[in-house]
Amino acid sequence: MDMKFTQEQFQLLMEMAYITNRTVGTKKQDHLSDYEDLTQYILSYAKDFELENLVSYDEESKKYVPTEDFKIQLNRKTRTPEEEVFLDQLASRLGSRDALEEADREDKLDKVIEQKIHYHSEYLKEFKTFKTDRLYVVTSEDVDMD
């Protein structure tokens, strides 16, 4: 059997394989290695379709891995409505927190609201691009309070 793909079709196949592998890979079970193996096989052909900007080979793990550009593309395509609401609420709450932390007692309410909107927008941009991949919880023990 000989299958031919256009570059666009092969990119879509890579996306489908990676998303499926990522979704079923959330449960650690032996039979899931078949998904990983097939995903690796598909990703190994990225260069043949001039898609090496989306996949690189990691010498240490001996695996094909998505580049940051590819991860960003996939993150934009895989959001659910529930996730959108969650990320919007999280951005709103973090924006409020940051605006209030920055505000002085003398600041007018308009200025605080303007800052909240600014921070909310910045968090939404971050979450749109990276979801929560770069979100970290820092406790007071992690911060030097001196």
Backbone bond lengths (Angstrom), bond angles and torsions (degrees), N, CA, C in turn:
res aa  C-N    CA-C-N  psi(-1)  N-CA   C-N-CA  omega(-1)  CA-C   N-CA-C  phi
1 M - - - 1.451 - - 1.524 108.22 -
2 D 1.296 115.46 135.86 1.452 121.69 179.54 1.525 107.76 -125.14
3 M 1.334 115.72 119.72 1.464 120.00 178.89 1.517 108.57 -110.82
4 K 1.293 116.26 136.77 1.458 121.03 178.34 1.531 108.47 -116.18
5 F 1.325 114.71 137.48 1.459 121.22 179.73 1.522 109.39 -126.37
6 T 1.310 115.62 145.99 1.462 119.52 167.08 1.531 106.45 -78.72
7 Q 1.312 116.57 167.89 1.462 120.24 177.67 1.530 110.28 -59.88
8 E 1.320 116.89 -42.35 1.468 120.91 -179.64 1.529 111.19 -64.43
9 Q 1.327 116.76 -41.63 1.466 120.34 178.67 1.524 110.84 -64.83
10 F 1.328 116.24 -40.99 1.461 118.55 -178.84 1.528 110.79 -68.53
11 Q 1.321 117.66 -37.28 1.460 119.70 176.31 1.527 109.98 -61.96
12 L 1.321 116.93 -42.10 1.461 120.64 177.25 1.529 110.74 -62.76
13 L 1.327 117.48 -40.10 1.465 121.33 176.91 1.528 110.48 -62.16
14 M 1.333 117.53 -42.33 1.469 120.73 177.18 1.525 110.53 -61.37
15 E 1.322 116.10 -43.74 1.461 120.30 179.17 1.524 110.82 -60.99
16 M 1.328 116.15 -46.33 1.470 120.46 -179.62 1.526 110.59 -61.24
17 A 1.327 116.68 -44.69 1.463 120.45 -178.81 1.521 110.69 -63.90
18 Y 1.314 116.50 -45.65 1.462 119.84 -177.44 1.527 111.54 -66.94
19 I 1.332 116.68 -44.36 1.467 120.08 179.59 1.531 110.29 -63.62
20 T 1.320 117.21 -43.42 1.468 120.51 178.48 1.515 110.38 -62.10
21 N 1.321 116.43 -46.80 1.463 120.19 -179.70 1.523 110.97 -61.59
22 R 1.323 116.32 -40.87 1.463 120.67 179.69 1.527 110.81 -66.67
23 T 1.327 116.57 -38.03 1.462 120.70 -178.78 1.523 111.66 -70.99
24 V 1.317 117.44 -51.04 1.470 119.34 -179.29 1.518 111.00 -74.79
25 G 1.314 116.91 -20.61 1.458 120.78 -179.29 1.507 114.21 -74.90
26 T 1.331 117.39 -1.81 1.455 119.49 178.59 1.514 111.58 -72.45
27 K 1.325 116.59 -16.63 1.464 121.70 176.26 1.518 107.42 -110.16
28 K 1.326 116.85 125.30 1.459 120.57 -178.47 1.526 109.50 -84.24
29 Q 1.324 114.92 101.88 1.455 120.97 177.45 1.516 108.22 -138.77
30 D 1.325 116.35 149.04 1.462 121.48 -175.32 1.523 113.32 -59.30
31 H 1.336 117.80 -40.89 1.465 119.51 -175.98 1.528 112.76 -66.54
32 L 1.318 117.14 -13.80 1.455 120.08 -178.65 1.523 112.59 -74.40
33 S 1.333 117.11 -13.20 1.464 118.56 177.92 1.526 110.73 -63.71
34 D 1.331 117.80 -24.69 1.462 120.57 175.89 1.530 110.63 -60.99
35 Y 1.338 116.99 -39.91 1.458 121.30 177.81 1.528 110.32 -65.12
36 E 1.311 115.54 -44.17 1.467 120.38 178.91 1.526 110.59 -62.44
37 D 1.326 116.84 -44.40 1.468 120.80 -179.98 1.527 111.28 -61.22
38 L 1.327 116.72 -44.67 1.462 120.01 179.61 1.530 110.90 -66.18
39 T 1.319 116.78 -40.80 1.461 120.46 177.44 1.523 110.29 -60.67
40 Q 1.328 116.93 -44.52 1.465 120.72 178.15 1.528 111.15 -60.90
41 Y 1.313 116.41 -41.50 1.464 121.19 179.42 1.530 110.60 -61.16
42 I 1.317 115.98 -46.66 1.469 120.59 -179.68 1.529 110.55 -64.58
43 L 1.330 116.71 -47.67 1.462 120.15 -178.40 1.527 112.09 -62.93
44 S 1.319 116.86 -26.88 1.469 120.31 -178.98 1.530 112.35 -65.64
45 Y 1.312 117.97 -17.63 1.464 122.10 179.69 1.533 113.14 -95.09
46 A 1.313 117.86 4.29 1.472 120.86 -177.15 1.526 112.09 -55.98
47 K 1.319 116.62 -42.81 1.469 120.12 -178.10 1.529 111.12 -62.90
48 D 1.327 116.87 -36.51 1.466 120.57 179.39 1.526 112.10 -61.98
49 F 1.325 116.23 -24.89 1.462 121.36 179.58 1.536 111.58 -104.09
50 E 1.334 115.27 15.71 1.468 122.07 179.76 1.525 111.75 57.15
51 L 1.336 115.33 41.16 1.461 121.76 179.00 1.529 111.06 -116.67
52 E 1.335 116.30 27.40 1.463 119.81 -179.00 1.526 112.61 -66.20
53 N 1.333 117.86 -13.65 1.462 120.27 173.72 1.535 111.67 -72.20
54 L 1.333 116.84 -12.89 1.471 120.78 -178.71 1.524 113.38 -104.15
55 V 1.328 117.01 -18.20 1.464 121.01 -175.88 1.523 108.89 -138.51
56 S 1.326 115.72 138.17 1.464 119.71 173.80 1.523 108.36 -130.73
57 Y 1.324 115.37 162.47 1.460 120.20 179.75 1.516 108.31 -102.43
58 D 1.326 115.66 125.55 1.455 121.41 179.26 1.525 108.50 -93.93
59 E 1.321 116.30 111.32 1.468 121.60 -177.29 1.524 111.93 -62.23
60 E 1.324 116.36 -36.81 1.466 120.09 -176.81 1.528 112.09 -65.41
61 S 1.332 116.18 -48.72 1.470 119.66 -178.50 1.523 112.31 -88.68
62 K 1.342 115.80 -11.46 1.473 121.52 -177.58 1.529 110.78 60.05
63 K 1.347 114.83 41.70 1.462 120.15 -179.09 1.516 110.36 -136.12
64 Y 1.324 114.33 154.80 1.454 120.93 171.62 1.519 107.44 -83.74
65 V 1.310 115.50 133.59 1.462 120.53 -176.56 1.526 109.45 -130.53
66 P 1.327 116.90 147.85 1.464 119.56 177.93 1.530 110.26 -70.84
67 T 1.317 116.33 143.36 1.459 120.67 174.55 1.527 108.61 -75.61
68 E 1.324 115.96 169.95 1.465 119.83 177.26 1.528 110.93 -59.73
69 D 1.340 116.85 -39.19 1.470 120.09 178.46 1.527 111.26 -59.05
70 F 1.323 115.81 -43.45 1.467 120.82 -179.81 1.526 110.27 -66.01
71 K 1.331 117.13 -42.66 1.468 120.89 178.92 1.528 110.90 -61.24
72 I 1.325 115.98 -41.25 1.467 120.06 179.22 1.527 110.19 -62.90
73 Q 1.336 116.90 -45.27 1.469 120.74 177.59 1.527 110.85 -58.71
74 L 1.324 116.29 -44.53 1.464 120.41 -178.52 1.522 111.26 -66.79
75 N 1.329 117.11 -41.00 1.461 120.17 179.06 1.519 111.38 -60.11
76 R 1.323 116.80 -38.08 1.468 120.34 179.43 1.523 111.65 -66.72
77 K 1.320 116.56 -29.51 1.464 120.62 -175.76 1.522 113.82 -90.20
78 T 1.312 118.67 -13.27 1.462 119.79 -170.54 1.522 114.27 -112.85
79 R 1.303 118.72 15.97 1.461 119.67 178.21 1.522 110.86 -76.27
80 T 1.315 115.93 139.43 1.459 121.52 175.16 1.533 108.35 -99.07
81 P 1.330 117.59 161.22 1.471 119.01 176.99 1.533 112.26 -57.52
82 E 1.336 116.64 -38.32 1.462 119.76 179.40 1.520 110.43 -63.12
83 E 1.328 115.38 -40.08 1.459 120.05 179.92 1.525 110.62 -66.74
84 E 1.332 116.93 -38.31 1.465 120.73 177.88 1.528 110.28 -59.58
85 V 1.335 116.71 -46.05 1.465 120.88 179.82 1.524 109.81 -63.75
86 F 1.332 116.51 -45.03 1.464 120.79 179.34 1.527 110.92 -58.68
87 L 1.338 117.10 -48.67 1.459 120.45 -177.24 1.525 111.40 -66.50
88 D 1.340 117.67 -36.02 1.458 120.36 177.12 1.525 110.62 -65.79
89 Q 1.334 116.71 -44.28 1.463 120.54 178.19 1.529 111.17 -63.17
90 L 1.323 115.98 -42.76 1.462 120.23 179.16 1.527 110.41 -62.81
91 A 1.330 117.08 -44.67 1.468 120.91 178.43 1.524 110.67 -61.42
92 S 1.324 116.91 -40.72 1.458 121.20 179.86 1.527 111.05 -63.95
93 R 1.308 116.50 -45.90 1.468 120.15 -178.17 1.526 111.94 -68.85
94 L 1.330 116.44 -40.99 1.464 119.17 177.21 1.526 110.48 -66.58
95 G 1.332 116.82 -37.88 1.461 120.63 177.06 1.518 111.83 -62.89
96 S 1.327 116.70 -42.88 1.469 120.79 177.07 1.518 110.75 -62.24
97 R 1.312 115.81 -45.79 1.464 120.40 -179.99 1.525 110.94 -58.39
98 D 1.335 116.09 -49.01 1.462 120.08 -177.25 1.524 111.73 -65.18
99 A 1.329 116.87 -39.99 1.470 120.48 179.63 1.526 110.39 -64.69
100 L 1.324 117.04 -42.09 1.466 120.27 179.97 1.524 111.70 -69.33
101 E 1.329 117.26 -36.81 1.467 120.10 177.66 1.524 111.05 -64.93
102 E 1.315 116.50 -34.11 1.457 121.52 -176.90 1.530 112.24 -82.01
103 A 1.309 117.22 -23.06 1.469 121.54 -173.16 1.525 111.90 -74.00
104 D 1.327 114.29 144.77 1.461 121.64 170.55 1.521 107.60 -94.45
105 R 1.320 116.15 162.81 1.464 119.68 178.62 1.534 111.41 -61.03
106 E 1.332 115.96 -29.31 1.461 120.52 -177.13 1.529 112.89 -80.75
107 D 1.320 117.60 -13.15 1.466 120.16 -177.72 1.526 111.01 -62.97
108 K 1.295 114.58 138.83 1.462 120.61 176.94 1.527 109.34 -74.34
109 L 1.307 115.93 152.92 1.463 122.18 -179.24 1.528 111.13 -57.72
110 D 1.335 116.67 -38.75 1.472 120.13 179.25 1.521 111.56 -58.20
111 K 1.329 116.80 -41.02 1.465 120.94 -179.62 1.527 110.54 -66.40
112 V 1.314 117.14 -41.68 1.470 121.15 179.23 1.529 110.08 -64.53
113 I 1.322 117.05 -42.91 1.470 120.96 178.68 1.526 110.24 -63.98
114 E 1.325 116.58 -41.38 1.468 120.64 178.07 1.534 110.50 -60.69
115 Q 1.325 116.46 -43.09 1.471 120.56 178.47 1.527 110.98 -65.77
116 K 1.329 117.05 -39.74 1.466 120.29 178.41 1.525 110.12 -60.68
117 I 1.328 116.57 -44.61 1.467 121.22 179.34 1.525 110.19 -62.45
118 H 1.332 116.04 -41.92 1.467 120.20 178.46 1.531 110.85 -60.43
119 Y 1.324 116.63 -50.69 1.468 120.03 -178.97 1.527 111.34 -64.35
120 H 1.321 116.93 -40.77 1.462 121.27 178.09 1.526 109.85 -56.77
121 S 1.323 116.15 -45.75 1.463 121.43 179.34 1.528 111.49 -62.51
122 E 1.320 116.90 -42.19 1.472 120.69 179.54 1.530 111.14 -64.52
123 Y 1.321 116.98 -42.48 1.469 119.99 177.84 1.527 110.94 -64.94
124 L 1.331 117.42 -40.22 1.468 119.74 178.08 1.525 111.47 -61.10
125 K 1.337 117.41 -41.29 1.471 120.46 176.66 1.526 110.40 -60.36
126 E 1.324 115.91 -44.95 1.472 120.78 179.35 1.521 110.75 -60.75
127 F 1.331 117.20 -47.51 1.465 120.76 -177.52 1.523 111.66 -69.30
128 K 1.334 116.88 -32.96 1.460 119.56 178.08 1.523 110.13 -64.39
129 T 1.306 116.14 -37.79 1.459 120.64 -178.13 1.525 112.39 -82.17
130 F 1.324 117.28 -45.64 1.461 120.70 -170.28 1.528 114.80 -119.17
131 K 1.341 117.14 5.04 1.470 120.78 -171.23 1.528 107.18 52.22
132 T 1.326 117.92 -129.43 1.466 119.98 179.59 1.521 111.54 -106.79
133 D 1.336 117.17 17.43 1.465 120.85 -176.63 1.520 113.28 -58.95
134 R 1.328 117.40 -30.00 1.468 119.67 -177.95 1.530 111.92 -109.11
135 L 1.325 117.20 19.23 1.456 122.22 179.24 1.525 108.99 -93.73
136 Y 1.312 116.15 126.00 1.458 120.98 -179.96 1.522 109.53 -126.81
137 V 1.318 115.85 145.00 1.454 121.56 174.82 1.520 106.98 -96.28
138 V 1.311 116.11 122.97 1.453 121.64 -179.41 1.522 107.23 -113.79
139 T 1.308 115.86 126.00 1.464 120.27 178.77 1.522 109.26 -94.15
140 S 1.320 115.97 168.52 1.463 119.99 179.11 1.527 111.00 -61.49
141 E 1.317 117.43 -26.04 1.463 120.57 177.71 1.524 111.63 -70.32
142 D 1.342 116.62 -23.98 1.463 121.49 -179.56 1.525 112.69 -82.59
143 V 1.328 117.01 -15.15 1.460 121.49 -173.94 1.515 109.48 -108.32
144 D 1.323 115.54 133.58 1.459 120.80 175.37 1.522 107.66 -77.85
145 M 1.311 117.67 111.48 1.466 122.43 -174.11 1.529 112.68 -87.08
146 D 1.324 118.44 6.14 1.475 120.45 -178.93 1.486 113.09 -77.84
